[in-house]
Amino acid sequence: MDILTIFLRTVLIYFVVFLMLRIMGKREIGKLSLFDLVISIMIAEIAVFVLEDVKKPLMSGILPMGTLVLIQVVIAYITLKSRTIRVLFDGKPSLLINKGMINRDEMKKHRYNLDDLMLQLRQNKVMNVADVEFAILEPSGKLSVVEKDKNDKETETEVTKSKNAIRYEGLPLPLIMDGKVQDDNLEKIGQTRFWLKNQLQEKGAKDFKEIFYCSIDHRGRMFLDRKR
């Protein structure tokens, strides 16, 4: 009898949660803001509590879940009318790369490190920071990337490549991250710290610690972002 009760309660709770998520709308499925995430977690937790204790009345779980859905629907409606409240609950986008330059202050604000940035860029099928004009961190945590114009890339390549620029096969390699030289990557391209320092001096940088991020791609094009 207990097994049958658990089975029926599970089926019922499944359809209740399914219905509530449908009421909340496709927006919740497509992306999760912080507010949406809290609501979804709370609904899931309440559903588990009801299923674990068969002696607990179903209404003690359905009522709180219904209340949460009502709160979400009301706030979603209010945010349609007020951008201030929308920003309060959903947050606002942040520019991590602005006009080709990495915004270190914004990255610190969101506790976003260089490895996170590289991962998100690769997920957007962008292998080189030098190809990015804008990178926007959305409230949902997704990174939206706007690449530079093709003509701008070609022009920049001609300007930044020096006579002793190297070529190698592979993905863009970070040579400096957070002011620290990546010696293993220098070895991969067959160069030394002395070569790297000369390259930086040509671009007006005196010390490795001045550089927040530096990379080189397979065409020998170097991307440089200084600490500010």
C-alpha positions in Angstrom: 0.0 0.0 0.0 2.8 2.4 0.9 4.5 1.6 -2.5 1.3 2.4 -4.3 0.9 5.6 -2.3 4.5 6.7 -3.1 3.9 5.9 -6.8 0.7 7.9 -7.0 2.1 10.9 -5.0 5.2 10.9 -7.3 3.1 11.0 -10.4 0.9 13.7 -9.0 3.8 15.9 -7.8 5.4 15.5 -11.2 2.4 16.9 -13.0 2.0 19.6 -10.4 5.6 20.8 -10.9 5.3 20.4 -14.7 2.1 22.6 -14.6 3.7 25.2 -12.4 6.7 25.5 -14.7 4.4 25.9 -17.7 2.6 28.7 -15.8 5.9 30.4 -15.1 6.5 30.4 -18.9 9.2 29.5 -21.5 11.4 32.3 -20.2 12.3 30.1 -17.2 13.4 27.2 -19.5 15.4 29.4 -21.9 17.5 31.1 -19.2 17.7 31.3 -15.4 18.3 34.6 -13.7 19.2 34.6 -10.0 15.5 35.1 -9.1 14.4 32.3 -11.4 17.0 30.0 -10.0 15.9 30.6 -6.4 12.2 29.9 -7.3 13.1 26.7 -9.2 15.3 25.3 -6.4 12.6 26.0 -3.7 9.9 24.3 -5.8 12.2 21.3 -6.3 13.0 21.1 -2.5 9.4 21.3 -1.5 8.5 18.6 -4.0 11.2 16.3 -2.4 9.9 17.0 1.1 6.4 15.9 0.1 7.6 12.8 -1.6 9.9 11.7 1.3 7.1 11.9 4.0 4.0 10.0 2.8 2.2 11.1 6.0 2.5 14.7 5.1 -0.6 16.1 3.4 -0.2 16.9 -0.3 -1.6 20.4 0.3 1.3 21.2 2.6 3.5 20.9 -0.5 1.2 22.1 -3.3 0.2 25.3 -1.5 3.8 26.6 -0.9 4.7 25.7 -4.6 1.6 27.5 -5.8 2.6 30.5 -3.6 6.1 30.6 -5.2 4.6 30.4 -8.7 2.2 33.3 -7.9 5.1 35.4 -6.6 7.1 34.7 -9.7 4.2 35.5 -12.1 3.4 38.8 -10.2 7.0 39.9 -10.1 7.4 39.0 -13.8 4.4 41.1 -14.6 5.8 44.0 -12.6 9.2 43.8 -14.3 7.5 44.2 -17.6 6.3 47.6 -16.5 9.4 48.8 -14.6 13.0 48.5 -15.7 14.2 49.5 -12.3 12.5 46.5 -10.7 13.7 44.3 -13.6 17.3 45.3 -13.0 16.8 44.7 -9.3 15.7 41.1 -9.7 17.4 40.1 -13.0 20.5 42.2 -12.8 22.1 44.0 -15.8 24.6 43.0 -18.5 28.3 43.7 -17.9 31.0 44.5 -20.5 34.0 42.2 -19.9 35.6 43.2 -23.2 34.9 46.7 -24.4 36.2 47.9 -27.8 38.8 45.1 -27.8 40.1 45.8 -24.3 39.5 43.5 -21.3 37.6 45.3 -18.5 39.5 44.0 -15.5 37.3 46.0 -13.0 34.1 44.3 -14.3 35.8 40.9 -14.1 36.8 41.5 -10.5 33.3 42.7 -9.7 31.8 39.4 -10.9 34.7 37.3 -9.6 35.4 36.3 -13.2 38.9 35.1 -14.0 40.8 34.8 -17.2 40.2 31.0 -17.4 36.4 31.6 -17.2 36.7 34.2 -20.0 38.7 31.9 -22.2 36.2 29.0 -21.6 33.2 31.1 -22.5 34.9 32.5 -25.6 35.6 29.0 -26.8 32.0 28.0 -26.2 31.1 30.9 -28.5 33.6 29.5 -31.1 36.0 32.3 -30.6 39.6 31.1 -30.1 41.4 34.4 -29.8 40.7 37.4 -27.6 42.2 39.6 -30.2 39.2 38.9 -32.5 36.7 40.2 -29.9 35.2 43.7 -30.1 32.7 43.3 -27.2 32.0 40.5 -24.7 28.9 41.0 -22.6 28.2 38.9 -19.5 24.4 38.5 -19.4 22.4 38.3 -16.2 21.8 34.6 -16.9 25.6 34.1 -16.8 25.9 33.5 -20.6 28.6 35.4 -22.4 27.5 37.2 -25.6 30.4 37.9 -28.0 30.6 40.4 -30.8 33.6 39.8 -33.1 35.6 42.5 -34.8 35.0 43.4 -38.4 37.0 41.2 -40.8 38.7 44.3 -42.3 39.7 45.5 -38.8 41.2 42.1 -38.0 43.3 42.1 -41.2 44.5 45.7 -40.6 45.3 45.0 -36.9 47.3 41.9 -38.0 49.5 43.9 -40.3 50.1 46.6 -37.7 50.9 44.2 -34.8 53.1 41.7 -36.6 56.8 42.5 -36.4 59.6 41.4 -38.7 60.6 38.7 -36.2 57.0 37.5 -35.6 56.7 33.8 -35.4 54.2 31.3 -36.8 53.1 28.0 -35.3 50.3 25.6 -35.6 47.7 25.5 -32.9 45.2 27.6 -30.8 46.2 31.1 -29.4 48.5 30.7 -26.5 48.4 32.9 -23.4 52.0 34.2 -22.7 51.1 36.3 -19.7 48.1 35.9 -17.3 47.6 38.3 -14.4 51.2 39.6 -14.8 52.7 36.1 -14.7 54.7 34.7 -17.6 53.4 31.3 -18.9 56.9 29.7 -19.5 55.4 26.4 -20.7 53.6 28.2 -23.5 56.8 30.1 -24.4 58.5 26.8 -24.8 55.8 25.6 -27.2 56.5 28.4 -29.6 60.3 28.1 -29.1 60.9 31.4 -27.5 62.2 32.8 -24.2 61.4 35.5 -21.6 64.1 37.7 -23.2 62.2 37.5 -26.6 58.9 38.2 -24.8 60.3 41.2 -22.9 61.7 42.7 -26.2 58.2 42.3 -27.8 56.6 44.1 -24.9 59.1 46.9 -24.8 58.4 47.5 -28.5 54.8 48.1 -27.4 55.7 50.4 -24.6 55.6 48.0 -21.6 58.6 47.9 -19.4 57.8 44.9 -17.1 55.8 41.7 -17.2 53.8 42.8 -14.2 52.3 45.7 -16.2 50.5 43.2 -18.4 47.1 41.7 -17.4 46.9 39.4 -20.4 49.0 38.7 -23.4 48.5 36.0 -26.1 49.9 35.0 -29.5 48.0 33.3 -32.3 49.2 31.0 -35.1 49.9 33.9 -37.4 52.3 35.5 -34.8 49.7 38.2 -34.0 50.1 39.3 -30.4 47.2 40.6 -28.2 48.2 42.8 -25.3 46.0 44.1 -22.4 47.6 46.2 -19.7 46.7 46.5 -16.1 44.9 49.7 -15.3 
